[in-house]
Amino acid sequence: MSYANTAAVARPDEDASGIGRRVIGKLHRKIVWYCFFLFMINYLDRVNVGFAALTMNADLGLSAKVYGLGAGIFFLGYIAFEIPSNMILHKVGPRIWIARIMITWGIVGCAMAAIQGAWSFYALRFLLGLAEAGFAPGVLLYMTYWFPKKERGKAVAGFMLATVLSSVVGAPLSGWLLSSTHGWNGLSGWQWMFILEGLPAIVMGVVTLFYLVDRPEQGKWLDAEERRWLTTTLAAEQEGNAAHAQHDFSFIFRDPRMWILTLIYMFNAVAIYGVVLWLPQIVKSLGGLNNFQTGIVAAIPFICAAVGLVLVARSSDRTGERKLHTACAGLCGGVFLAASALSSSPLLSLVLICIAAMGLWATLGVFWTLPTQFLAGAAAAGGIAMINGFAQIGGFVGPYLVGWIRETTNSFSTALLVLAMSPIIGFFLCLTLKMRNDRADG
């Protein structure tokens, strides 16, 4: 089949009411929502230490600075293995490698119950980061194997929605586990929380070995016509992008856009993880709430974040505009986070944090459409991992910064004000990027 014929068959917007829409619907049901569920488990195991801290810190005598360092040290392990993990996934296939990642992090997540003091806390958080490395960028790369570029914003947003809904579900769940399991068989509630929230990763890792399919050609849940439409659509895009899509792995370290994107994501991560890993303690400091009530209230900002994530991704896919959607969402997050720090009313502070969360998390779905505009193949595998990996420095800095400021000033307000500066810096960096419009470029 000639390229001209392939392109004629393959335009998804020409057949939106027929086979194209049917295929995209199946991809969302079979891939996006399954990976969404896996990411919920992943994100909960990553951030549940924020709830454990409500009782673990007192049990083990951990200071705010020690907790902040331990919460953030996860990201040092994550950074260390991020790029190698994604390159291995590109070679051996997503099914096997994603399953391996899940089983490994589930085991380490359960082992968090064995923390005895500061050094074991540091070691297990580092190992958890090492085990989880490659999961999120691996799934993001996997999406590019299946979704035409004009559909990736909604697909990535659906996947990233797990980062907020895991907290909507996980915050009350973690608060309930802390309260209801305390004293079972001589273990504290935070120990049971780590064990019971780590086990699903092991189980779903085994399920993933049998469920995931590496490439569209192997998707038996697509009929022959649907497979042909999808493979020709993706092939036509690859040919059409050949002029400006890089496949060479070494390219990712030479292109200034890669480093700007890494900084943007890193500054956003400073704010996101600074808020996520301290939010239970911030909420509890606003009033006399027990652990379960704290979990309920702490879920509210994430409900708002889910709304922002979906609305901004839909707007971006509809217009094809990516850069300004990413930049303005981050600016909104920073401005309202700063406003929450300056408010003297606990209720107003919570409302402002909710609005800030809408902006901060809205960047996640649209942001990942930017690097795939100019990367493909091994460069895409390494590039996505590079951005996500190096940007996790922000995940280390954010929680540690909050802990240090909290211990120094005995206040969360100054810490939130400092965190707010990060996405605002990201806004200005994003404006410097030269990116194409996906609709105009099609």
C-alpha positions in Angstrom: 0.0 0.0 0.0 1.4 3.4 -0.9 1.8 6.2 1.7 -0.9 8.2 0.0 -3.4 5.3 0.2 -2.4 4.6 3.8 -2.9 8.2 4.8 -6.3 8.2 3.2 -7.4 5.2 5.1 -5.8 6.3 8.3 -7.2 9.7 9.3 -9.2 9.0 12.5 -11.2 12.2 12.3 -12.5 11.2 8.8 -14.1 8.1 10.3 -15.0 9.4 13.8 -18.5 8.0 13.8 -17.5 4.6 12.5 -14.5 2.3 12.9 -12.2 5.0 14.3 -14.5 5.8 17.1 -15.1 2.1 17.8 -11.4 1.4 18.0 -10.6 4.3 20.2 -13.5 3.3 22.5 -12.0 -0.2 22.8 -8.6 1.2 23.5 -9.9 3.2 26.4 -11.8 0.3 27.9 -9.1 -2.3 27.4 -5.9 -0.3 28.0 -6.5 3.1 29.5 -8.8 2.0 32.3 -6.7 -1.1 33.1 -3.5 1.0 33.3 -5.5 3.6 35.3 -6.3 1.0 37.9 -2.7 -0.1 38.1 -1.6 3.5 38.5 -4.0 4.0 41.4 -2.3 1.1 43.2 1.1 2.5 42.3 0.4 6.0 43.4 -1.2 4.9 46.7 1.9 2.8 47.6 4.0 5.8 46.7 2.2 8.4 48.9 0.5 6.4 51.7 3.6 7.3 53.8 1.9 10.7 54.2 -0.9 9.0 56.2 1.5 6.6 58.0 3.2 9.7 59.3 0.2 10.6 61.4 1.1 7.9 63.9 4.4 6.4 62.6 6.5 9.5 63.3 5.4 9.5 67.0 5.9 5.7 67.3 9.4 5.8 65.9 10.5 9.2 67.1 10.9 10.7 63.6 11.2 14.5 63.4 9.6 16.6 60.6 13.0 16.9 58.9 13.7 13.2 59.0 10.2 12.4 57.7 10.6 14.9 54.9 14.0 13.4 53.9 12.6 9.9 54.0 9.5 10.8 52.0 11.6 12.5 49.4 14.4 9.9 49.2 12.1 7.6 47.3 12.7 9.8 44.2 16.5 9.3 44.3 16.0 5.6 43.8 13.3 6.4 41.2 15.7 8.6 39.3 18.6 6.1 39.4 16.7 3.4 37.5 14.2 5.4 35.4 16.0 5.5 32.0 17.4 2.0 32.1 14.0 0.6 33.0 12.3 2.3 30.1 14.9 1.1 27.6 14.5 -2.5 28.9 10.7 -2.2 28.5 11.2 -1.0 24.9 13.3 -4.1 24.2 11.5 -6.9 26.1 8.0 -5.5 25.8 5.5 -3.7 28.2 3.7 -6.8 29.4 6.6 -8.6 31.0 8.4 -5.5 32.3 5.3 -3.7 33.8 4.4 -7.0 35.6 7.9 -7.2 37.0 7.8 -3.7 38.2 4.5 -4.2 40.0 5.5 -7.4 41.8 8.8 -5.9 42.9 7.3 -2.7 44.3 4.5 -4.6 46.0 7.0 -6.7 47.9 8.9 -3.6 49.0 5.7 -1.8 49.8 4.7 -4.5 52.2 8.2 -4.5 53.7 7.7 -0.8 54.7 5.9 -2.3 57.8 9.3 -3.4 59.1 10.6 0.2 59.5 12.4 0.5 62.9 13.9 4.0 62.7 15.3 6.7 60.5 17.8 4.6 58.6 15.5 1.7 57.8 12.9 4.3 56.7 15.4 5.9 54.3 16.6 2.5 53.0 13.1 1.1 52.3 11.9 4.4 50.7 14.9 4.4 48.4 14.3 0.7 47.5 10.6 1.5 46.8 11.7 4.2 44.4 14.1 1.8 42.7 11.4 -0.8 42.4 8.7 1.6 41.0 11.1 3.3 38.5 9.8 2.9 34.9 6.2 2.2 35.6 4.6 5.6 34.8 7.0 6.4 31.8 6.6 2.8 30.7 2.9 3.1 30.5 3.2 6.6 28.8 5.4 5.0 26.2 3.0 2.1 25.8 0.2 4.6 25.0 2.2 5.8 22.0 2.2 2.2 20.6 -1.6 2.2 20.6 -3.1 5.8 20.3 -3.0 8.1 17.4 -1.4 11.4 18.5 -4.7 13.4 18.3 -6.2 11.0 20.9 -3.3 10.9 23.3 -4.3 13.9 25.4 -7.5 12.2 26.6 -5.7 8.8 26.9 -2.9 10.2 29.0 -5.3 12.2 31.1 -7.4 9.1 31.7 -4.3 7.3 33.0 -3.0 10.3 35.0 -6.5 10.6 36.6 -5.3 7.8 38.8 -2.9 10.2 40.6 -5.8 12.1 42.0 -8.5 9.4 42.3 -6.0 7.1 44.2 -6.0 9.8 46.8 -9.8 10.3 46.7 -10.1 6.6 47.5 -6.9 6.1 49.3 -7.1 9.0 51.8 -10.3 7.7 53.6 -9.0 4.1 53.2 -5.7 4.9 54.7 -7.3 6.9 57.5 -9.7 4.0 58.2 -6.9 1.4 58.2 -4.8 3.5 60.6 -7.7 3.6 63.1 -9.3 0.2 62.7 -6.3 -2.2 62.4 -4.2 -0.7 65.2 -3.1 -3.5 67.6 -4.0 -6.5 65.3 -1.5 -9.3 66.1 0.8 -6.7 67.9 1.2 -4.4 64.8 0.4 -0.7 64.6 -2.2 0.6 62.2 0.4 2.2 60.0 2.2 -1.2 59.6 -1.1 -2.9 58.6 -1.7 -0.1 56.2 1.6 -0.7 54.4 0.9 -4.5 54.2 -2.7 -4.3 53.0 -2.0 -1.6 50.5 1.1 -3.3 49.1 -0.5 -6.7 48.4 -2.7 -5.6 45.5 0.4 -4.7 43.5 1.7 -8.2 43.7 -1.6 -9.7 42.7 -2.2 -7.3 39.8 1.4 -7.8 38.6 0.6 -11.5 38.1 -2.7 -10.6 36.3 -0.8 -8.2 34.0 1.3 -11.0 32.7 -1.8 -12.6 31.2 -3.9 -9.4 30.4 -1.6 -6.9 28.7 -0.9 -7.1 24.9 2.3 -5.5 23.7 1.3 -4.2 20.2 -1.9 -3.6 18.2 -1.0 -6.5 15.9 -1.5 -8.8 18.9 -4.8 -7.4 20.1 -7.3 -10.2 19.7 -10.1 -8.1 21.1 -9.8 -6.0 17.9 -11.3 -7.6 14.8 -9.3 -7.8 11.6 -10.8 -4.5 10.2 -10.2 -2.7 13.5 -6.6 -3.9 13.7 -6.0 -2.8 10.1 -7.4 0.7 10.7 -5.3 1.2 13.8 -2.0 -0.2 12.4 -2.3 1.8 9.2 -3.3 5.0 11.1 -0.2 4.7 13.4 2.0 3.7 10.4 0.9 6.8 8.5 1.6 9.0 11.4 5.1 7.6 11.8 5.8 8.3 8.1 4.3 11.7 8.3 6.4 12.5 11.4 9.6 11.2 9.9 10.8 14.7 9.0 10.7 16.0 12.6 10.6 12.9 14.8 14.0 11.8 16.2 14.7 8.0 16.8 18.3 8.4 18.0 18.6 7.8 21.7 21.6 10.2 22.1 19.5 13.0 20.6 17.5 13.4 23.9 20.6 14.8 25.7 21.4 17.3 22.9 18.0 18.9 22.3 17.4 22.0 24.6 13.7 21.3 24.5 14.3 18.1 26.5 16.0 20.0 29.3 13.3 22.7 29.3 10.5 20.1 29.5 12.4 18.3 32.3 12.6 21.5 34.3 9.0 22.3 33.7 7.9 18.9 35.0 10.4 19.1 37.9 9.1 22.4 39.1 5.5 21.1 38.9 6.6 18.0 40.9 8.1 20.2 43.7 4.6 21.5 44.3 2.6 18.3 43.7 4.7 16.1 46.0 5.2 18.8 48.6 1.4 19.0 48.9 0.6 15.3 48.5 3.1 13.9 51.1 2.2 16.6 53.7 -1.5 17.1 53.0 -2.8 14.8 55.8 -0.7 16.7 58.3 -1.7 20.1 56.8 -5.3 19.2 57.0 -5.0 17.9 60.5 -3.4 21.1 61.6 -6.4 23.1 60.4 -8.7 21.7 63.1 -9.3 18.9 65.6 -9.9 16.0 63.2 -9.3 12.3 63.9 -7.4 10.2 61.4 -10.5 9.0 59.5 -11.9 12.5 59.3 -8.6 13.8 58.1 -8.7 11.2 55.3 -12.1 12.3 54.2 -11.2 16.0 54.1 -7.8 15.3 52.5 -9.7 13.7 49.6 -11.5 16.9 48.6 -8.6 18.6 46.8 -8.1 15.5 44.7 -11.7 15.4 43.6 -11.2 19.0 42.3 -7.9 18.0 40.7 -9.6 15.2 38.8 -12.1 17.7 37.3 -9.3 20.1 36.2 -7.3 17.2 34.7 -10.2 16.0 32.5 -11.5 19.5 31.4 -8.0 20.8 30.4 -7.2 17.6 28.5 -10.5 17.7 26.6 -9.9 21.3 25.7 -6.4 20.6 24.5 -7.4 17.7 22.4 -10.3 19.6 20.8 -8.1 22.6 19.8 -4.8 20.7 19.3 -3.0 23.4 21.4 -0.7 21.9 24.0 1.9 24.4 25.2 -0.4 27.2 26.6 -2.8 24.6 28.2 0.2 23.2 30.1 1.7 26.6 31.0 -1.6 28.2 32.2 -2.6 25.2 34.2 0.7 25.4 36.1 0.3 29.2 36.6 -3.2 28.7 38.1 -1.8 26.0 40.5 1.0 28.3 41.7 -1.1 31.4 42.1 -3.8 29.7 44.2 -1.4 27.7 46.2 0.3 31.0 47.2 -3.1 32.5 48.0 -3.9 29.5 50.3 -0.6 30.2 52.2 -1.6 33.8 52.8 -5.1 33.2 53.9 -5.9 33.3 57.7 -9.1 31.3 57.4 -8.7 27.5 57.5 -11.8 26.9 55.4 -10.7 29.5 52.7 -7.2 27.9 52.7 -8.7 24.5 52.0 -10.9 26.0 49.1 -7.8 27.7 47.6 -5.8 24.5 47.9 -8.6 22.7 46.0 -8.4 25.3 43.1 -4.6 25.0 43.1 -4.9 21.3 42.8 -7.1 21.7 39.7 -4.3 23.6 38.0 -1.3 21.5 39.2 -2.8 18.2 38.2 -4.3 19.6 34.9 -0.7 19.9 33.6 -0.1 16.2 33.8 -2.4 15.0 31.0 -1.4 17.7 28.4 2.3 17.8 29.3 3.1 14.3 28.0 1.8 15.2 24.5 4.7 17.6 24.1 7.8 15.3 23.9 6.1 12.9 21.5 5.7 15.7 19.0 9.4 15.4 18.2 10.5 11.9 19.6 9.8 8.4 18.4 11.2 4.9 18.9 14.2 4.5 21.2 14.4 8.3 21.6 10.8 8.4 22.8 11.5 5.6 25.3 14.6 7.2 26.6 13.2 10.8 26.4 10.0 10.1 28.4 12.1 8.3 31.0 14.6 11.1 31.1 12.0 13.8 31.7 10.1 11.8 34.2 13.2 10.6 35.9 15.3 13.7 36.3 12.1 15.7 37.1 11.6 13.5 40.2 14.3 15.6 41.8 11.3 17.9 42.4 9.7 15.0 44.2 12.7 14.8 46.5 13.0 18.6 47.0 9.3 19.3 47.7 8.7 17.1 50.7 12.1 17.7 52.2 11.6 21.5 51.8 8.3 21.4 53.6 9.7 19.3 56.4 12.7 21.7 56.9 10.6 24.8 56.8 7.9 23.3 59.1 10.6 22.3 61.6 12.2 25.8 61.4 9.1 28.0 61.5 6.5 25.6 63.0 4.2 26.7 60.2 2.9 25.2 56.9 2.1 28.7 55.5 5.7 29.6 54.6 6.2 26.2 53.1 3.2 26.4 50.8 4.3 29.9 49.7 7.7 28.5 48.7 6.1 25.5 46.9 3.9 27.9 45.0 6.9 29.6 43.3 7.8 26.4 41.5 4.9 26.0 39.0 5.0 29.8 38.4 8.6 29.3 37.2 7.5 26.4 35.1 4.9 28.7 33.5 7.6 31.0 32.2 9.8 28.2 31.0 6.9 26.7 29.1 6.3 29.9 27.2 9.9 29.6 25.8 9.1 26.3 24.0 8.4 26.2 20.3 5.8 23.5 19.7 3.4 22.6 16.9 -0.4 22.6 17.0 -1.5 18.9 16.7 -4.6 19.8 14.8 -2.9 22.1 12.3 0.0 19.7 11.9 -2.3 16.7 11.1 
